Amino acid sequence: MLNVDNLVKSFDSTGGGRKRATERKRVYAIGGASFDVQEGELFTLLGPSGCGKTTTLRSIAGLERPDSGRITLGDRVLFDAGKGVNVAANRRELGMVFQSYAIWPHMSVFKNVSFPLDVLPRNRRPKRQEISERVERVLQVTELSEYAARPATKLSGGQQQRLALARALVIQPDLMLLDEPLSNLDAKLRENMRFELKRLQRELGLTAIYVTHDQSEALVMSSRIAVMNGGNIEQIGKPRAVYTNPATKFVAEFIGTSNFVKGVVASVDGDEVAVDTVEGRLVSKCGEVPPPAVGADALLSLRPESIDVSLTQGPSTVNTWSGQVLTRAFMGDAVDHVVGVGKLEIRTRSNPTQSIEPGTRVHLSVDPTKVILVPVG
């Protein structure tokens, strides 16, 4: 449905002035991003601040003019640097929710939501009853029904953000662009809204691009995730695939928490790779990436929740360590232990009923299928 091809956007970091163009320093917010968004998909651009995700979204919306590249939506060309095409933002017919509220201060909550439908050309405008039904539905989803008659300026910050979301949802656009729309909500409402927004997106068959730096939000809501870093896309995939098989160290670090262990490949037998580390041999059997050659440097990623911690030694001798609990942290739904294993400090995550005092000797084990080989470099 949406195709973004080799999109590049740079800025003059020196501020221009009288300096010659050859002396000005260009900073690339987007360094050649390419991706497709399928119809009915919620596609998330995920990454830290400054990675280029919002600039990419604004380029799709027509609020930024890229240096080069091509953007198409269905059979419509929205931007093509080579052909000089740049459709104005108001003609792209996209729904967008900004981080700022951008609501109409002189209108009620109901009128703010109905406004995009009210101003449609007469031949495309729904009947008054349908407008009311659509507005009431999104107000209910965003928990604003009881405030329908209230002036928009009399809402709290979180309520105003939900109002902006409702206004974008009500028009049911071909493509909806969401720039961290839940950022101003309190923790519980934000969690509820993740599921409500995903449910509504599926029910209405909406196609959406969602920008966030919140990994949990991305994992819960996305059909697919594009992880961005320094203006480039490091990996695109379904949430589970990106989490369990990160393509780079950056992705492994940014999506969740990982213990990284360096080593040298000792042997390769099919999809089973043995790696010698500073604290003994670990075996990986994830089978998702081509194995490195014997003698090559290797980097292993161990997710905390994949490591079993026990007071007693198990029967297996593969991927086992002995160590001492250095510290622990109660997380509510889990307990994290940091265990000293020789020169390593290994973080584990277990059921909240298991809380082991610092100083206690413990045994760690991890299944070979949970030991992830991460590309070095």
C-alpha positions in Angstrom: 0.0 0.0 0.0 2.7 2.5 1.1 6.2 2.3 -0.4 9.1 4.4 0.8 12.1 4.0 -1.4 15.6 5.3 -0.5 14.4 8.3 1.4 17.2 10.8 2.3 16.8 13.9 4.4 19.6 16.1 5.7 19.9 19.4 7.6 22.5 22.1 7.7 23.9 21.9 11.2 25.9 25.1 10.9 22.9 27.3 10.4 24.0 28.4 6.9 24.8 32.0 7.1 27.5 33.3 4.7 29.5 30.2 4.8 30.1 28.6 1.4 28.0 25.5 0.7 31.2 23.3 0.6 32.0 24.5 4.2 28.6 23.7 5.6 28.2 20.5 7.5 25.2 18.3 6.6 23.6 16.0 9.2 21.5 13.1 7.8 18.3 12.6 9.7 17.4 9.9 7.2 20.1 8.1 5.4 18.3 6.1 2.7 15.4 4.5 4.4 13.3 2.0 2.4 10.2 0.0 3.6 6.7 -1.1 2.6 3.5 -0.9 4.6 0.8 -3.4 3.7 -2.9 -2.6 3.8 -4.4 -3.2 7.3 -1.0 -3.2 8.9 0.2 -1.2 12.0 3.8 -0.5 11.1 6.0 0.9 13.8 9.1 3.1 13.5 11.0 2.4 16.7 14.2 4.0 18.0 15.8 6.5 20.3 15.4 10.2 20.1 17.2 11.6 17.1 17.2 8.4 15.1 15.0 9.9 12.2 11.7 8.2 12.9 9.7 11.4 13.3 11.4 13.0 10.3 10.4 9.9 8.2 6.8 10.3 9.4 6.7 14.0 8.6 8.2 13.3 5.2 5.4 10.9 4.5 2.9 13.5 5.7 4.3 16.2 3.5 5.5 18.3 6.4 9.2 17.8 5.4 10.7 17.8 1.9 13.3 15.0 1.6 16.5 15.5 -0.4 15.8 12.4 -2.5 13.8 9.3 -2.7 10.2 8.3 -3.6 7.0 7.8 -1.6 3.9 6.2 -3.1 0.5 5.4 -1.6 -1.3 2.8 -3.7 -1.2 4.2 -7.2 -0.6 7.8 -6.1 2.9 9.3 -6.1 3.2 11.6 -3.1 6.8 12.4 -3.5 9.4 11.7 -6.2 12.6 13.8 -6.1 13.7 12.6 -9.5 10.5 13.8 -11.2 10.0 16.9 -9.1 6.7 15.6 -7.5 5.8 16.8 -4.0 2.1 16.6 -3.2 1.0 19.2 -0.6 0.3 17.9 2.8 -3.4 18.9 2.7 -3.8 17.0 -0.6 -2.3 13.7 0.7 -5.5 12.9 2.6 -3.7 11.3 5.5 -4.8 11.3 9.2 -2.1 12.4 11.6 -1.8 12.7 15.4 1.1 14.8 16.7 2.8 14.8 20.1 1.3 18.2 20.7 -2.5 18.3 21.0 -3.3 20.7 18.1 -7.0 20.8 19.0 -9.5 23.6 18.3 -9.8 25.6 21.5 -13.2 27.3 20.6 -15.0 24.0 20.0 -16.5 21.4 22.2 -15.0 17.9 22.4 -17.8 16.6 20.1 -17.3 19.3 17.5 -13.5 18.8 17.6 -14.0 15.2 16.6 -16.7 15.8 14.1 -14.9 18.7 12.4 -12.9 16.7 9.8 -16.2 15.1 8.7 -18.2 18.3 8.8 -15.8 20.1 6.3 -15.6 17.3 3.7 -17.0 18.1 0.3 -20.8 17.6 0.1 -20.5 14.6 -2.2 -18.2 12.8 0.3 -19.7 14.0 3.6 -21.5 11.3 5.6 -25.1 11.9 6.7 -25.5 13.7 10.0 -26.6 10.5 11.8 -23.5 8.6 10.6 -21.3 11.4 11.7 -22.8 11.3 15.2 -22.5 7.5 15.4 -18.8 7.6 14.3 -18.0 10.4 16.7 -19.7 8.7 19.6 -17.9 5.5 18.9 -14.4 7.0 19.0 -15.3 9.0 22.0 -16.2 5.8 23.8 -13.0 4.1 22.7 -10.9 7.0 23.9 -13.0 7.3 27.2 -14.2 10.8 26.4 -17.9 10.2 26.1 -18.8 12.0 29.3 -16.9 15.1 28.1 -18.6 15.4 24.7 -20.2 18.7 25.5 -17.3 20.2 27.4 -15.1 22.9 25.8 -11.8 21.2 24.6 -9.7 23.7 26.7 -11.3 22.3 29.9 -9.7 18.9 29.4 -6.6 17.7 31.1 -3.4 17.2 29.0 -4.0 13.5 28.7 -7.6 14.0 27.8 -6.6 16.5 25.1 -4.1 13.9 23.6 -6.9 11.4 23.5 -9.1 14.0 21.8 -6.5 14.5 19.1 -6.4 10.7 18.6 -10.2 10.5 18.3 -10.2 13.2 15.7 -7.8 11.3 13.5 -9.6 8.0 14.0 -13.0 9.3 13.0 -12.1 10.0 9.4 -10.9 6.5 8.8 -8.1 7.6 6.4 -6.3 5.3 3.9 -3.2 5.8 6.0 -3.0 7.1 9.6 0.3 8.6 10.9 0.7 8.5 14.7 3.6 10.4 16.3 3.8 9.0 19.9 0.1 9.7 20.5 0.0 8.1 23.9 3.0 9.9 25.4 1.0 12.2 27.7 -1.2 9.5 29.2 -0.8 8.1 32.7 0.7 4.6 32.8 -2.5 2.6 33.4 -4.5 4.5 30.7 -1.6 4.3 28.3 -1.5 0.5 28.7 -5.3 0.2 28.2 -5.2 2.5 25.2 -2.5 0.4 23.5 -4.9 -2.5 23.3 -7.9 -0.3 22.5 -6.1 1.4 19.6 -4.9 -1.9 18.3 -8.4 -3.4 18.5 -9.9 -0.4 16.7 -7.3 -0.5 14.0 -8.1 -4.1 13.3 -11.9 -3.6 13.5 -11.8 -0.7 11.0 -9.0 -2.2 8.9 -6.9 0.9 9.3 -3.4 1.1 7.9 -1.2 3.0 10.3 2.4 4.1 10.8 3.2 4.5 14.5 6.3 6.3 15.8 7.5 5.5 19.3 10.6 5.1 21.4 8.8 2.8 23.8 9.8 -0.8 23.1 6.9 -2.3 25.1 4.4 -0.2 23.1 5.9 -1.3 19.8 5.9 -5.0 20.8 2.3 -4.9 21.9 0.8 -3.0 19.1 2.8 -3.6 15.9 2.2 -5.9 13.0 5.8 -5.2 12.1 8.6 -3.0 13.5 11.3 -1.1 11.8 14.1 -0.4 14.3 15.9 2.9 13.4 19.4 4.1 14.5 21.2 7.1 13.2 18.9 7.7 10.3 19.1 4.1 9.1 16.8 1.1 9.5 18.7 -1.7 11.2 16.0 -4.4 11.1 12.4 -4.9 10.0 10.3 -7.8 11.2 7.4 -9.0 13.3 7.7 -8.1 17.0 8.6 -11.7 18.1 11.2 -12.1 15.4 12.9 -8.8 16.1 12.9 -9.6 19.9 14.1 -13.2 19.7 16.5 -12.8 16.7 18.0 -9.3 16.6 20.0 -8.5 13.5 22.5 -6.3 15.2 23.8 -5.5 18.7 21.9 -2.2 18.7 18.6 -4.0 18.1 19.3 -6.5 20.9 20.2 -3.7 23.3 17.3 -1.4 22.4 14.6 -4.1 22.3 14.4 -5.4 25.8 17.4 -6.2 28.0 20.3 -8.5 27.1 23.4 -9.9 28.6 26.2 -9.8 26.0 29.0 -12.3 26.2 32.0 -12.2 23.9 33.8 -15.3 22.7 35.5 -17.3 19.9 33.7 -20.0 17.8 35.1 -23.4 18.9 33.0 -25.6 16.6 30.1 -25.6 14.2 27.8 -28.7 13.8 24.8 -27.8 11.6 22.9 -25.1 13.5 24.7 -25.8 16.7 27.6 -23.4 17.4 29.9 -23.8 20.4 31.6 -20.6 21.6 34.4 -20.4 24.1 34.0 -17.5 26.5 36.0 -16.1 29.4 33.8 -18.2 31.7 33.6 -21.4 29.8 31.8 -22.8 26.7 28.3 -21.8 25.7 26.3 -23.6 23.0 23.9 -21.7 20.7 21.2 -23.5 18.7 19.0 -20.6 17.5 19.5 -21.5 13.8 18.3 -18.1 12.5 21.6 -16.8 11.1 24.4 -18.3 9.1 27.0 -19.6 11.6 30.4 -17.9 11.8 33.5 -19.8 10.9 35.5 -21.7 13.5 38.0 -19.3 15.1 35.9 -16.2 14.4 34.9 -13.7 17.0 31.4 -14.2 18.3 28.9 -12.2 20.3 26.2 -13.9 22.3 23.0 -12.4 23.6 21.2 -13.9 26.6 17.8 -12.5 27.6 17.3 -12.3 31.4 14.0 -14.2 31.2 15.7 -17.0 29.3 18.1 -17.8 32.1 17.0 -20.1 34.9 18.4 -19.4 38.4 18.3 -22.2 41.0 19.8 -22.9 44.4 20.6 -26.5 43.3 22.7 -27.8 40.4 20.6 -29.3 37.7 21.3 -32.5 35.8 22.5 -30.8 32.6 26.1 -29.7 32.1 25.4 -27.6 28.9 25.3 -23.9 29.3 25.5 -23.9 33.1 27.3 -21.5 35.4 27.7 -21.2 39.2 27.9 -17.7 40.8 26.8 -15.5 43.6 23.8 -13.1 43.7 25.2 -9.6 43.8 21.9 -7.7 44.0 18.2 -8.1 43.4 15.3 -5.8 42.4 11.5 -6.4 42.8 9.8 -5.3 39.6 6.2 -6.2 40.6 5.6 -8.9 38.0 9.1 -10.2 38.2 12.3 -10.2 40.2 15.7 -9.4 38.6 18.8 -10.9 40.1 22.3 -9.8 39.1 24.7 -12.8 39.5 28.4 -12.6 39.5 29.9 -15.4 37.4 33.7 -15.0 37.5 34.4 -11.8 35.5 30.8 -11.5 34.2 27.7 -10.0 35.8 24.6 -11.8 34.5 21.2 -10.4 34.9 18.3 -12.8 35.3 14.5 -12.4 35.5 12.2 -14.8 37.2 8.8 -15.2 38.9 8.2 -12.7 41.7 7.8 -15.6 44.2 11.5 -16.3 43.7 13.6 -13.8 45.6 17.1 -14.8 46.5 19.2 -12.7 49.0 22.5 -11.2 47.9 25.5 -13.3 48.8 23.7 -16.6 48.0 25.4 -19.1 45.8 23.2 -20.1 42.8 23.3 -22.0 39.6 22.4 -20.6 36.2 21.4 -22.5 33.1 20.1 -21.4 29.6 18.7 -23.5 26.8 20.9 -23.5 23.7 17.8 -22.3 21.6 17.8 -19.2 23.8 21.4 -18.3 23.2 21.3 -15.8 20.3 24.3 -15.2 18.0 24.4 -11.5 17.2 26.5 -10.4 14.2 29.8 -8.8 15.3 30.4 -5.3 14.2 
